[in-house]
Amino acid sequence: MLWENLTVKQFEAALESTGRVCVLPIGCLEKHGDHLPLGTDMMIAREIAEKSAEIEPFVLFPYYIFGQVSEVRHYAGTVALSSELQLRLLQEVCKEIRRNGFHKIVLANGHGGNNNLLSYFVQTMLDERKDYVVYAYNLWELNADQLAHLDQSYETPDDYGHADHMETSQILHMNPDLVHMDRLNPGEWVSMERGRPLTEHKLSAGIHWYMEFPNQIAGDPSLSSAAYGKEYISFCAANFAKAIHTVKNDHDSLKLQTEFFDRCDDVSNIPQA
């Protein structure tokens, strides 16, 4: 159920047949080493979402490229909007999705740099009354059994990062013409460990990723394979389909969200001056 491919009548029918659930896959445009395309996260997020919709139907919003990627502004091809604009834009998009009839919106995250942004964004949904619920989900997370199966079956490294064997394998499966393994620069994916003093004391700073991986590659991609990528996507899609099934059967979030706003509006229990 691709939003952009539906006619108006098909769209109206899709609202009912999908339980009024819309998925917004979010990636970004950024460097992924010298061997993968700038849109890697966006492409993978879309692929996983499309596969999931075959299992548990929902309406899939068009490509959304505006993720948190400020730490990669020093490389060509990056699109990094200000934090204020990112939040405002996402708020407005969610409002438009709701205006079109959806009661549940799932932000399907395909970019690690979005983790904190989306966690904060769903909290801001409590700033003012809403008659819809926004959820956030990281598409790449597999359970221990799934990861063990992949690593044992394909003999790949067990470390995961960025533009690594996991992402490279997925693009190899999806579109091998976009992968340039001959452009790998061995050693670039090894952490420079300039941020270790901070990490050891559980500190973080905005510059941390640049300190560790200035070349925008973390994890050895040299053993990547299309077979690994295909199965990884299959696992991710199955997991996300289960998550969507849970969302469709979630009758508590909106009910309790409404109760929460009602209590916020009730000033009878607040001491008056």
Disulfide bonds with the S-S distance in Angstrom:
none
